[in-house]
Amino acid sequence: MAFPGDTTKPMVERLKSGAPHLVVTQVGTSVVDHLFVNTQKPPFDNLKIRQAISQAIDRRGVIEAVY
């Protein structure tokens, strides 16, 4: 048994390869992940760079890869 958010998708795949009878049930969570950057140090002190990174992140891809 694990708490929601404790077991990542790659970890579940490894567990199931070792124990094919294992049942994994996904549940919705209110877990929020953040990406923190130091806005006082280059290159993140540049607003345009931070905006470009924000637009470039594939949010759906991150969610699918992790969960």
Predicted model as a PDB file, atoms N, CA, C, CB and O in Angstrom, pLDDT in the B-factor column:
MODEL        1                                                                  
ATOM      1  N   MET A   1       0.846  -1.168   0.000  1.00 63.00           N  
ATOM      2  CA  MET A   1       0.000   0.000   0.000  1.00 63.00           C  
ATOM      3  C   MET A   1       0.889   1.227   0.000  1.00 63.00           C  
ATOM      4  CB  MET A   1      -0.962   0.000   1.211  1.00 63.00           C  
ATOM      5  O   MET A   1       1.904   1.273   0.696  1.00 63.00           O  
ATOM      6  N   ALA A   2       0.503   2.219  -0.783  1.00 67.00           N  
ATOM      7  CA  ALA A   2       1.233   3.476  -0.832  1.00 67.00           C  
ATOM      8  C   ALA A   2       0.229   4.619  -0.858  1.00 67.00           C  
ATOM      9  CB  ALA A   2       2.177   3.533  -2.067  1.00 67.00           C  
ATOM     10  O   ALA A   2      -0.930   4.433  -1.230  1.00 67.00           O  
ATOM     11  N   PHE A   3       0.673   5.773  -0.469  1.00 66.00           N  
ATOM     12  CA  PHE A   3      -0.184   6.943  -0.503  1.00 66.00           C  
ATOM     13  C   PHE A   3      -0.186   7.551  -1.898  1.00 66.00           C  
ATOM     14  CB  PHE A   3       0.271   7.977   0.535  1.00 66.00           C  
ATOM     15  O   PHE A   3       0.806   7.432  -2.617  1.00 66.00           O  
ATOM     16  N   PRO A   4      -1.278   8.202  -2.300  1.00 62.00           N  
ATOM     17  CA  PRO A   4      -1.322   8.828  -3.623  1.00 62.00           C  
ATOM     18  C   PRO A   4      -0.146   9.773  -3.825  1.00 62.00           C  
ATOM     19  CB  PRO A   4      -2.638   9.584  -3.812  1.00 62.00           C  
ATOM     20  O   PRO A   4       0.181  10.581  -2.956  1.00 62.00           O  
ATOM     21  N   GLY A   5       0.475   9.655  -4.979  1.00 64.00           N  
ATOM     22  CA  GLY A   5       1.613  10.510  -5.283  1.00 64.00           C  
ATOM     23  C   GLY A   5       2.946   9.926  -4.882  1.00 64.00           C  
ATOM     24  O   GLY A   5       3.988  10.436  -5.291  1.00 64.00           O  
ATOM     25  N   ASP A   6       2.940   8.848  -4.076  1.00 73.00           N  
ATOM     26  CA  ASP A   6       4.189   8.235  -3.619  1.00 73.00           C  
ATOM     27  C   ASP A   6       4.810   7.319  -4.674  1.00 73.00           C  
ATOM     28  CB  ASP A   6       3.942   7.449  -2.344  1.00 73.00           C  
ATOM     29  O   ASP A   6       6.024   7.118  -4.689  1.00 73.00           O  
ATOM     30  N   THR A   7       3.984   6.769  -5.547  1.00 76.00           N  
ATOM     31  CA  THR A   7       4.462   5.804  -6.524  1.00 76.00           C  
ATOM     32  C   THR A   7       4.364   6.402  -7.924  1.00 76.00           C  
ATOM     33  CB  THR A   7       3.658   4.486  -6.434  1.00 76.00           C  
ATOM     34  O   THR A   7       3.273   6.737  -8.384  1.00 76.00           O  
ATOM     35  N   THR A   8       5.495   6.536  -8.595  1.00 78.00           N  
ATOM     36  CA  THR A   8       5.506   7.110  -9.932  1.00 78.00           C  
ATOM     37  C   THR A   8       5.186   6.051 -10.974  1.00 78.00           C  
ATOM     38  CB  THR A   8       6.858   7.753 -10.229  1.00 78.00           C  
ATOM     39  O   THR A   8       5.233   4.854 -10.690  1.00 78.00           O  
ATOM     40  N   LYS A   9       4.861   6.496 -12.175  1.00 80.00           N  
ATOM     41  CA  LYS A   9       4.524   5.572 -13.261  1.00 80.00           C  
ATOM     42  C   LYS A   9       5.671   4.595 -13.557  1.00 80.00           C  
ATOM     43  CB  LYS A   9       4.171   6.358 -14.528  1.00 80.00           C  
ATOM     44  O   LYS A   9       5.414   3.397 -13.677  1.00 80.00           O  
ATOM     45  N   PRO A  10       6.935   5.059 -13.680  1.00 85.00           N  
ATOM     46  CA  PRO A  10       8.026   4.104 -13.911  1.00 85.00           C  
ATOM     47  C   PRO A  10       8.177   3.084 -12.776  1.00 85.00           C  
ATOM     48  CB  PRO A  10       9.332   4.854 -14.090  1.00 85.00           C  
ATOM     49  O   PRO A  10       8.511   1.925 -13.019  1.00 85.00           O  
ATOM     50  N   MET A  11       7.931   3.518 -11.552  1.00 85.00           N  
ATOM     51  CA  MET A  11       8.043   2.611 -10.411  1.00 85.00           C  
ATOM     52  C   MET A  11       6.953   1.534 -10.483  1.00 85.00           C  
ATOM     53  CB  MET A  11       7.942   3.398  -9.077  1.00 85.00           C  
ATOM     54  O   MET A  11       7.209   0.366 -10.189  1.00 85.00           O  
ATOM     55  N   VAL A  12       5.749   1.929 -10.871  1.00 85.00           N  
ATOM     56  CA  VAL A  12       4.652   0.970 -11.002  1.00 85.00           C  
ATOM     57  C   VAL A  12       4.988  -0.063 -12.078  1.00 85.00           C  
ATOM     58  CB  VAL A  12       3.323   1.697 -11.343  1.00 85.00           C  
ATOM     59  O   VAL A  12       4.747  -1.256 -11.895  1.00 85.00           O  
ATOM     60  N   GLU A  13       5.544   0.400 -13.198  1.00 88.00           N  
ATOM     61  CA  GLU A  13       5.903  -0.525 -14.278  1.00 88.00           C  
ATOM     62  C   GLU A  13       6.957  -1.539 -13.818  1.00 88.00           C  
ATOM     63  CB  GLU A  13       6.423   0.258 -15.496  1.00 88.00           C  
ATOM     64  O   GLU A  13       6.871  -2.718 -14.163  1.00 88.00           O  
ATOM     65  N   ARG A  14       7.944  -1.090 -13.046  1.00 90.00           N  
ATOM     66  CA  ARG A  14       8.963  -2.015 -12.521  1.00 90.00           C  
ATOM     67  C   ARG A  14       8.351  -3.013 -11.546  1.00 90.00           C  
ATOM     68  CB  ARG A  14      10.092  -1.235 -11.828  1.00 90.00           C  
ATOM     69  O   ARG A  14       8.687  -4.197 -11.575  1.00 90.00           O  
ATOM     70  N   LEU A  15       7.460  -2.543 -10.688  1.00 88.00           N  
ATOM     71  CA  LEU A  15       6.814  -3.436  -9.726  1.00 88.00           C  
ATOM     72  C   LEU A  15       5.976  -4.483 -10.444  1.00 88.00           C  
ATOM     73  CB  LEU A  15       5.941  -2.638  -8.749  1.00 88.00           C  
ATOM     74  O   LEU A  15       6.005  -5.660 -10.084  1.00 88.00           O  
ATOM     75  N   LYS A  16       5.223  -4.054 -11.468  1.00 88.00           N  
ATOM     76  CA  LYS A  16       4.373  -4.993 -12.193  1.00 88.00           C  
ATOM     77  C   LYS A  16       5.184  -5.995 -13.010  1.00 88.00           C  
ATOM     78  CB  LYS A  16       3.428  -4.236 -13.104  1.00 88.00           C  
ATOM     79  O   LYS A  16       4.732  -7.119 -13.230  1.00 88.00           O  
ATOM     80  N   SER A  17       6.373  -5.604 -13.462  1.00 92.00           N  
ATOM     81  CA  SER A  17       7.201  -6.567 -14.197  1.00 92.00           C  
ATOM     82  C   SER A  17       7.712  -7.657 -13.261  1.00 92.00           C  
ATOM     83  CB  SER A  17       8.386  -5.853 -14.881  1.00 92.00           C  
ATOM     84  O   SER A  17       7.910  -8.795 -13.686  1.00 92.00           O  
ATOM     85  N   GLY A  18       7.925  -7.321 -12.000  1.00 91.00           N  
ATOM     86  CA  GLY A  18       8.391  -8.301 -11.027  1.00 91.00           C  
ATOM     87  C   GLY A  18       7.270  -9.107 -10.414  1.00 91.00           C  
ATOM     88  O   GLY A  18       7.486 -10.228  -9.955  1.00 91.00           O  
ATOM     89  N   ALA A  19       6.073  -8.545 -10.403  1.00 91.00           N  
ATOM     90  CA  ALA A  19       4.911  -9.226  -9.827  1.00 91.00           C  
ATOM     91  C   ALA A  19       3.704  -8.969 -10.715  1.00 91.00           C  
ATOM     92  CB  ALA A  19       4.637  -8.746  -8.366  1.00 91.00           C  
ATOM     93  O   ALA A  19       2.923  -8.056 -10.447  1.00 91.00           O  
ATOM     94  N   PRO A  20       3.538  -9.768 -11.776  1.00 88.00           N  
ATOM     95  CA  PRO A  20       2.459  -9.524 -12.748  1.00 88.00           C  
ATOM     96  C   PRO A  20       1.050  -9.544 -12.153  1.00 88.00           C  
ATOM     97  CB  PRO A  20       2.535 -10.547 -13.833  1.00 88.00           C  
ATOM     98  O   PRO A  20       0.132  -8.955 -12.725  1.00 88.00           O  
ATOM     99  N   HIS A  21       0.870 -10.209 -11.023  1.00 90.00           N  
ATOM    100  CA  HIS A  21      -0.450 -10.281 -10.394  1.00 90.00           C  
ATOM    101  C   HIS A  21      -0.782  -9.023  -9.580  1.00 90.00           C  
ATOM    102  CB  HIS A  21      -0.524 -11.505  -9.496  1.00 90.00           C  
ATOM    103  O   HIS A  21      -1.893  -8.890  -9.067  1.00 90.00           O  
ATOM    104  N   LEU A  22       0.164  -8.121  -9.468  1.00 87.00           N  
ATOM    105  CA  LEU A  22      -0.015  -6.896  -8.695  1.00 87.00           C  
ATOM    106  C   LEU A  22      -1.119  -6.040  -9.308  1.00 87.00           C  
ATOM    107  CB  LEU A  22       1.304  -6.102  -8.624  1.00 87.00           C  
ATOM    108  O   LEU A  22      -1.170  -5.858 -10.525  1.00 87.00           O  
ATOM    109  N   VAL A  23      -1.998  -5.520  -8.461  1.00 85.00           N  
ATOM    110  CA  VAL A  23      -3.073  -4.642  -8.915  1.00 85.00           C  
ATOM    111  C   VAL A  23      -2.757  -3.232  -8.442  1.00 85.00           C  
ATOM    112  CB  VAL A  23      -4.470  -5.118  -8.384  1.00 85.00           C  
ATOM    113  O   VAL A  23      -2.561  -2.993  -7.251  1.00 85.00           O  
ATOM    114  N   VAL A  24      -2.710  -2.300  -9.388  1.00 82.00           N  
ATOM    115  CA  VAL A  24      -2.436  -0.908  -9.059  1.00 82.00           C  
ATOM    116  C   VAL A  24      -3.659  -0.095  -9.451  1.00 82.00           C  
ATOM    117  CB  VAL A  24      -1.144  -0.385  -9.782  1.00 82.00           C  
ATOM    118  O   VAL A  24      -4.104  -0.142 -10.598  1.00 82.00           O  
ATOM    119  N   THR A  25      -4.195   0.645  -8.503  1.00 80.00           N  
ATOM    120  CA  THR A  25      -5.366   1.464  -8.751  1.00 80.00           C  
ATOM    121  C   THR A  25      -4.967   2.927  -8.651  1.00 80.00           C  
ATOM    122  CB  THR A  25      -6.507   1.129  -7.757  1.00 80.00           C  
ATOM    123  O   THR A  25      -4.459   3.379  -7.625  1.00 80.00           O  
ATOM    124  N   GLN A  26      -5.205   3.655  -9.728  1.00 75.00           N  
ATOM    125  CA  GLN A  26      -4.891   5.081  -9.710  1.00 75.00           C  
ATOM    126  C   GLN A  26      -6.059   5.837  -9.094  1.00 75.00           C  
ATOM    127  CB  GLN A  26      -4.586   5.606 -11.141  1.00 75.00           C  
ATOM    128  O   GLN A  26      -7.222   5.523  -9.344  1.00 75.00           O  
ATOM    129  N   VAL A  27      -5.732   6.831  -8.293  1.00 73.00           N  
ATOM    130  CA  VAL A  27      -6.756   7.681  -7.685  1.00 73.00           C  
ATOM    131  C   VAL A  27      -6.395   9.129  -7.943  1.00 73.00           C  
ATOM    132  CB  VAL A  27      -6.893   7.407  -6.159  1.00 73.00           C  
ATOM    133  O   VAL A  27      -5.223   9.474  -8.093  1.00 73.00           O  
ATOM    134  N   GLY A  28      -7.395   9.956  -7.991  1.00 69.00           N  
ATOM    135  CA  GLY A  28      -7.159  11.385  -8.161  1.00 69.00           C  
ATOM    136  C   GLY A  28      -6.554  11.969  -6.892  1.00 69.00           C  
ATOM    137  O   GLY A  28      -6.886  11.552  -5.783  1.00 69.00           O  
ATOM    138  N   THR A  29      -5.682  12.916  -7.066  1.00 66.00           N  
ATOM    139  CA  THR A  29      -5.059  13.556  -5.911  1.00 66.00           C  
ATOM    140  C   THR A  29      -5.104  15.063  -6.074  1.00 66.00           C  
ATOM    141  CB  THR A  29      -3.605  13.076  -5.730  1.00 66.00           C  
ATOM    142  O   THR A  29      -5.391  15.581  -7.153  1.00 66.00           O  
ATOM    143  N   SER A  30      -4.823  15.732  -5.018  1.00 64.00           N  
ATOM    144  CA  SER A  30      -4.721  17.189  -5.076  1.00 64.00           C  
ATOM    145  C   SER A  30      -3.258  17.609  -4.956  1.00 64.00           C  
ATOM    146  CB  SER A  30      -5.569  17.845  -3.956  1.00 64.00           C  
ATOM    147  O   SER A  30      -2.950  18.701  -4.478  1.00 64.00           O  
ATOM    148  N   VAL A  31      -2.364  16.725  -5.399  1.00 64.00           N  
ATOM    149  CA  VAL A  31      -0.937  17.010  -5.339  1.00 64.00           C  
ATOM    150  C   VAL A  31      -0.604  18.045  -6.405  1.00 64.00           C  
ATOM    151  CB  VAL A  31      -0.093  15.714  -5.534  1.00 64.00           C  
ATOM    152  O   VAL A  31      -1.003  17.910  -7.561  1.00 64.00           O  
ATOM    153  N   VAL A  32       0.122  19.065  -6.010  1.00 67.00           N  
ATOM    154  CA  VAL A  32       0.533  20.112  -6.942  1.00 67.00           C  
ATOM    155  C   VAL A  32       2.056  20.106  -7.012  1.00 67.00           C  
ATOM    156  CB  VAL A  32      -0.012  21.520  -6.504  1.00 67.00           C  
ATOM    157  O   VAL A  32       2.732  20.185  -5.987  1.00 67.00           O  
ATOM    158  N   ASP A  33       2.582  20.012  -8.213  1.00 72.00           N  
ATOM    159  CA  ASP A  33       4.031  20.043  -8.400  1.00 72.00           C  
ATOM    160  C   ASP A  33       4.428  21.422  -8.900  1.00 72.00           C  
ATOM    161  CB  ASP A  33       4.497  18.936  -9.393  1.00 72.00           C  
ATOM    162  O   ASP A  33       3.701  22.055  -9.665  1.00 72.00           O  
ATOM    163  N   HIS A  34       5.579  21.871  -8.460  1.00 78.00           N  
ATOM    164  CA  HIS A  34       6.064  23.197  -8.832  1.00 78.00           C  
ATOM    165  C   HIS A  34       7.479  23.094  -9.378  1.00 78.00           C  
ATOM    166  CB  HIS A  34       6.019  24.158  -7.624  1.00 78.00           C  
ATOM    167  O   HIS A  34       8.237  22.188  -9.032  1.00 78.00           O  
ATOM    168  N   LEU A  35       7.808  24.031 -10.227  1.00 79.00           N  
ATOM    169  CA  LEU A  35       9.169  24.181 -10.716  1.00 79.00           C  
ATOM    170  C   LEU A  35       9.664  25.530 -10.193  1.00 79.00           C  
ATOM    171  CB  LEU A  35       9.245  24.094 -12.303  1.00 79.00           C  
ATOM    172  O   LEU A  35       9.172  26.580 -10.605  1.00 79.00           O  
ATOM    173  N   PHE A  36      10.620  25.494  -9.301  1.00 86.00           N  
ATOM    174  CA  PHE A  36      11.145  26.717  -8.710  1.00 86.00           C  
ATOM    175  C   PHE A  36      12.453  27.098  -9.391  1.00 86.00           C  
ATOM    176  CB  PHE A  36      11.352  26.546  -7.190  1.00 86.00           C  
ATOM    177  O   PHE A  36      13.302  26.245  -9.648  1.00 86.00           O  
ATOM    178  N   VAL A  37      12.606  28.370  -9.676  1.00 88.00           N  
ATOM    179  CA  VAL A  37      13.853  28.885 -10.228  1.00 88.00           C  
ATOM    180  C   VAL A  37      14.276  30.097  -9.413  1.00 88.00           C  
ATOM    181  CB  VAL A  37      13.699  29.251 -11.736  1.00 88.00           C  
ATOM    182  O   VAL A  37      13.443  30.814  -8.859  1.00 88.00           O  
ATOM    183  N   ASN A  38      15.571  30.308  -9.351  1.00 93.00           N  
ATOM    184  CA  ASN A  38      16.109  31.467  -8.636  1.00 93.00           C  
ATOM    185  C   ASN A  38      16.072  32.661  -9.577  1.00 93.00           C  
ATOM    186  CB  ASN A  38      17.568  31.199  -8.121  1.00 93.00           C  
ATOM    187  O   ASN A  38      16.892  32.762 -10.490  1.00 93.00           O  
ATOM    188  N   THR A  39      15.127  33.564  -9.359  1.00 93.00           N  
ATOM    189  CA  THR A  39      14.952  34.709 -10.249  1.00 93.00           C  
ATOM    190  C   THR A  39      15.986  35.806 -10.016  1.00 93.00           C  
ATOM    191  CB  THR A  39      13.570  35.279 -10.079  1.00 93.00           C  
ATOM    192  O   THR A  39      15.950  36.845 -10.675  1.00 93.00           O  
ATOM    193  N   GLN A  40      16.886  35.581  -9.099  1.00 95.00           N  
ATOM    194  CA  GLN A  40      17.934  36.562  -8.831  1.00 95.00           C  
ATOM    195  C   GLN A  40      19.218  36.259  -9.602  1.00 95.00           C  
ATOM    196  CB  GLN A  40      18.228  36.611  -7.343  1.00 95.00           C  
ATOM    197  O   GLN A  40      20.107  37.106  -9.682  1.00 95.00           O  
ATOM    198  N   LYS A  41      19.318  35.054 -10.171  1.00 94.00           N  
ATOM    199  CA  LYS A  41      20.541  34.622 -10.865  1.00 94.00           C  
ATOM    200  C   LYS A  41      20.266  34.437 -12.358  1.00 94.00           C  
ATOM    201  CB  LYS A  41      21.084  33.301 -10.250  1.00 94.00           C  
ATOM    202  O   LYS A  41      19.189  33.986 -12.749  1.00 94.00           O  
ATOM    203  N   PRO A  42      21.260  34.795 -13.194  1.00 94.00           N  
ATOM    204  CA  PRO A  42      21.127  34.587 -14.640  1.00 94.00           C  
ATOM    205  C   PRO A  42      21.024  33.098 -14.954  1.00 94.00           C  
ATOM    206  CB  PRO A  42      22.323  35.211 -15.393  1.00 94.00           C  
ATOM    207  O   PRO A  42      21.617  32.300 -14.229  1.00 94.00           O  
ATOM    208  N   PRO A  43      20.327  32.696 -15.959  1.00 94.00           N  
ATOM    209  CA  PRO A  43      19.572  33.511 -16.913  1.00 94.00           C  
ATOM    210  C   PRO A  43      18.149  33.788 -16.455  1.00 94.00           C  
ATOM    211  CB  PRO A  43      19.540  32.831 -18.256  1.00 94.00           C  
ATOM    212  O   PRO A  43      17.394  34.452 -17.166  1.00 94.00           O  
ATOM    213  N   PHE A  44      17.766  33.293 -15.280  1.00 94.00           N  
ATOM    214  CA  PHE A  44      16.381  33.417 -14.837  1.00 94.00           C  
ATOM    215  C   PHE A  44      16.028  34.788 -14.283  1.00 94.00           C  
ATOM    216  CB  PHE A  44      16.098  32.389 -13.804  1.00 94.00           C  
ATOM    217  O   PHE A  44      14.882  35.015 -13.894  1.00 94.00           O  
ATOM    218  N   ASP A  45      16.982  35.703 -14.239  1.00 95.00           N  
ATOM    219  CA  ASP A  45      16.672  37.065 -13.837  1.00 95.00           C  
ATOM    220  C   ASP A  45      16.032  37.850 -14.986  1.00 95.00           C  
ATOM    221  CB  ASP A  45      17.938  37.771 -13.353  1.00 95.00           C  
ATOM    222  O   ASP A  45      15.582  38.981 -14.798  1.00 95.00           O  
ATOM    223  N   ASN A  46      15.997  37.249 -16.163  1.00 96.00           N  
ATOM    224  CA  ASN A  46      15.415  37.866 -17.345  1.00 96.00           C  
ATOM    225  C   ASN A  46      13.963  37.386 -17.492  1.00 96.00           C  
ATOM    226  CB  ASN A  46      16.253  37.525 -18.621  1.00 96.00           C  
ATOM    227  O   ASN A  46      13.704  36.192 -17.645  1.00 96.00           O  
ATOM    228  N   LEU A  47      13.028  38.336 -17.444  1.00 95.00           N  
ATOM    229  CA  LEU A  47      11.611  38.004 -17.529  1.00 95.00           C  
ATOM    230  C   LEU A  47      11.278  37.262 -18.818  1.00 95.00           C  
ATOM    231  CB  LEU A  47      10.775  39.263 -17.428  1.00 95.00           C  
ATOM    232  O   LEU A  47      10.480  36.325 -18.800  1.00 95.00           O  
ATOM    233  N   LYS A  48      11.872  37.664 -19.927  1.00 96.00           N  
ATOM    234  CA  LYS A  48      11.591  37.021 -21.218  1.00 96.00           C  
ATOM    235  C   LYS A  48      12.000  35.537 -21.195  1.00 96.00           C  
ATOM    236  CB  LYS A  48      12.336  37.763 -22.360  1.00 96.00           C  
ATOM    237  O   LYS A  48      11.313  34.691 -21.768  1.00 96.00           O  
ATOM    238  N   ILE A  49      13.110  35.234 -20.535  1.00 95.00           N  
ATOM    239  CA  ILE A  49      13.560  33.838 -20.415  1.00 95.00           C  
ATOM    240  C   ILE A  49      12.550  33.034 -19.609  1.00 95.00           C  
ATOM    241  CB  ILE A  49      14.962  33.761 -19.750  1.00 95.00           C  
ATOM    242  O   ILE A  49      12.184  31.927 -20.002  1.00 95.00           O  
ATOM    243  N   ARG A  50      12.099  33.581 -18.490  1.00 93.00           N  
ATOM    244  CA  ARG A  50      11.119  32.878 -17.654  1.00 93.00           C  
ATOM    245  C   ARG A  50       9.810  32.656 -18.401  1.00 93.00           C  
ATOM    246  CB  ARG A  50      10.855  33.664 -16.367  1.00 93.00           C  
ATOM    247  O   ARG A  50       9.201  31.593 -18.274  1.00 93.00           O  
ATOM    248  N   GLN A  51       9.370  33.638 -19.175  1.00 95.00           N  
ATOM    249  CA  GLN A  51       8.139  33.485 -19.950  1.00 95.00           C  
ATOM    250  C   GLN A  51       8.309  32.413 -21.029  1.00 95.00           C  
ATOM    251  CB  GLN A  51       7.735  34.827 -20.591  1.00 95.00           C  
ATOM    252  O   GLN A  51       7.395  31.625 -21.271  1.00 95.00           O  
ATOM    253  N   ALA A  52       9.472  32.383 -21.672  1.00 95.00           N  
ATOM    254  CA  ALA A  52       9.731  31.388 -22.711  1.00 95.00           C  
ATOM    255  C   ALA A  52       9.717  29.981 -22.120  1.00 95.00           C  
ATOM    256  CB  ALA A  52      11.081  31.665 -23.399  1.00 95.00           C  
ATOM    257  O   ALA A  52       9.160  29.061 -22.720  1.00 95.00           O  
ATOM    258  N   ILE A  53      10.322  29.811 -20.957  1.00 92.00           N  
ATOM    259  CA  ILE A  53      10.337  28.502 -20.292  1.00 92.00           C  
ATOM    260  C   ILE A  53       8.917  28.094 -19.914  1.00 92.00           C  
ATOM    261  CB  ILE A  53      11.243  28.532 -19.032  1.00 92.00           C  
ATOM    262  O   ILE A  53       8.534  26.937 -20.086  1.00 92.00           O  
ATOM    263  N   SER A  54       8.149  29.028 -19.407  1.00 91.00           N  
ATOM    264  CA  SER A  54       6.769  28.741 -19.025  1.00 91.00           C  
ATOM    265  C   SER A  54       5.948  28.261 -20.216  1.00 91.00           C  
ATOM    266  CB  SER A  54       6.121  29.978 -18.411  1.00 91.00           C  
ATOM    267  O   SER A  54       5.129  27.351 -20.088  1.00 91.00           O  
ATOM    268  N   GLN A  55       6.169  28.870 -21.365  1.00 93.00           N  
ATOM    269  CA  GLN A  55       5.421  28.485 -22.564  1.00 93.00           C  
ATOM    270  C   GLN A  55       5.947  27.190 -23.177  1.00 93.00           C  
ATOM    271  CB  GLN A  55       5.479  29.601 -23.597  1.00 93.00           C  
ATOM    272  O   GLN A  55       5.206  26.484 -23.859  1.00 93.00           O  
ATOM    273  N   ALA A  56       7.215  26.875 -22.940  1.00 94.00           N  
ATOM    274  CA  ALA A  56       7.827  25.696 -23.562  1.00 94.00           C  
ATOM    275  C   ALA A  56       7.546  24.399 -22.819  1.00 94.00           C  
ATOM    276  CB  ALA A  56       9.309  25.890 -23.661  1.00 94.00           C  
ATOM    277  O   ALA A  56       7.688  23.322 -23.398  1.00 94.00           O  
ATOM    278  N   ILE A  57       7.156  24.472 -21.571  1.00 90.00           N  
ATOM    279  CA  ILE A  57       6.932  23.258 -20.780  1.00 90.00           C  
ATOM    280  C   ILE A  57       5.702  22.521 -21.287  1.00 90.00           C  
ATOM    281  CB  ILE A  57       6.771  23.601 -19.282  1.00 90.00           C  
ATOM    282  O   ILE A  57       4.625  23.104 -21.412  1.00 90.00           O  
ATOM    283  N   ASP A  58       5.869  21.245 -21.575  1.00 89.00           N  
ATOM    284  CA  ASP A  58       4.767  20.381 -22.001  1.00 89.00           C  
ATOM    285  C   ASP A  58       4.103  19.843 -20.738  1.00 89.00           C  
ATOM    286  CB  ASP A  58       5.271  19.204 -22.936  1.00 89.00           C  
ATOM    287  O   ASP A  58       4.472  18.781 -20.237  1.00 89.00           O  
ATOM    288  N   ARG A  59       3.139  20.571 -20.237  1.00 84.00           N  
ATOM    289  CA  ARG A  59       2.517  20.221 -18.962  1.00 84.00           C  
ATOM    290  C   ARG A  59       1.825  18.856 -19.018  1.00 84.00           C  
ATOM    291  CB  ARG A  59       1.512  21.295 -18.562  1.00 84.00           C  
ATOM    292  O   ARG A  59       1.953  18.061 -18.087  1.00 84.00           O  
ATOM    293  N   ARG A  60       1.107  18.585 -20.082  1.00 86.00           N  
ATOM    294  CA  ARG A  60       0.436  17.292 -20.221  1.00 86.00           C  
ATOM    295  C   ARG A  60       1.469  16.162 -20.261  1.00 86.00           C  
ATOM    296  CB  ARG A  60      -0.443  17.267 -21.499  1.00 86.00           C  
ATOM    297  O   ARG A  60       1.259  15.107 -19.664  1.00 86.00           O  
ATOM    298  N   GLY A  61       2.579  16.383 -20.962  1.00 85.00           N  
ATOM    299  CA  GLY A  61       3.643  15.385 -21.038  1.00 85.00           C  
ATOM    300  C   GLY A  61       4.259  15.097 -19.680  1.00 85.00           C  
ATOM    301  O   GLY A  61       4.556  13.946 -19.362  1.00 85.00           O  
ATOM    302  N   VAL A  62       4.450  16.131 -18.883  1.00 80.00           N  
ATOM    303  CA  VAL A  62       5.004  15.954 -17.542  1.00 80.00           C  
ATOM    304  C   VAL A  62       4.034  15.140 -16.681  1.00 80.00           C  
ATOM    305  CB  VAL A  62       5.297  17.329 -16.883  1.00 80.00           C  
ATOM    306  O   VAL A  62       4.448  14.223 -15.972  1.00 80.00           O  
ATOM    307  N   ILE A  63       2.767  15.472 -16.743  1.00 77.00           N  
ATOM    308  CA  ILE A  63       1.762  14.763 -15.953  1.00 77.00           C  
ATOM    309  C   ILE A  63       1.709  13.290 -16.343  1.00 77.00           C  
ATOM    310  CB  ILE A  63       0.381  15.409 -16.135  1.00 77.00           C  
ATOM    311  O   ILE A  63       1.668  12.417 -15.475  1.00 77.00           O  
ATOM    312  N   GLU A  64       1.710  13.009 -17.653  1.00 79.00           N  
ATOM    313  CA  GLU A  64       1.635  11.630 -18.108  1.00 79.00           C  
ATOM    314  C   GLU A  64       2.899  10.850 -17.763  1.00 79.00           C  
ATOM    315  CB  GLU A  64       1.393  11.590 -19.602  1.00 79.00           C  
ATOM    316  O   GLU A  64       2.824   9.663 -17.445  1.00 79.00           O  
ATOM    317  N   ALA A  65       4.053  11.498 -17.821  1.00 77.00           N  
ATOM    318  CA  ALA A  65       5.308  10.815 -17.524  1.00 77.00           C  
ATOM    319  C   ALA A  65       5.439  10.477 -16.046  1.00 77.00           C  
ATOM    320  CB  ALA A  65       6.480  11.669 -17.959  1.00 77.00           C  
ATOM    321  O   ALA A  65       5.931   9.405 -15.693  1.00 77.00           O  
ATOM    322  N   VAL A  66       5.003  11.381 -15.188  1.00 71.00           N  
ATOM    323  CA  VAL A  66       5.178  11.190 -13.751  1.00 71.00           C  
ATOM    324  C   VAL A  66       4.052  10.368 -13.155  1.00 71.00           C  
ATOM    325  CB  VAL A  66       5.264  12.531 -13.047  1.00 71.00           C  
ATOM    326  O   VAL A  66       4.295   9.493 -12.324  1.00 71.00           O  
ATOM    327  N   TYR A  67       2.834  10.634 -13.564  1.00 67.00           N  
ATOM    328  CA  TYR A  67       1.690   9.969 -12.949  1.00 67.00           C  
ATOM    329  C   TYR A  67       1.071   8.978 -13.889  1.00 67.00           C  
ATOM    330  CB  TYR A  67       0.655  10.976 -12.512  1.00 67.00           C  
ATOM    331  O   TYR A  67       0.090   8.322 -13.537  1.00 67.00           O  
TER     332      TYR A  67                                                      
ENDMDL                                                                          
END                                                                             
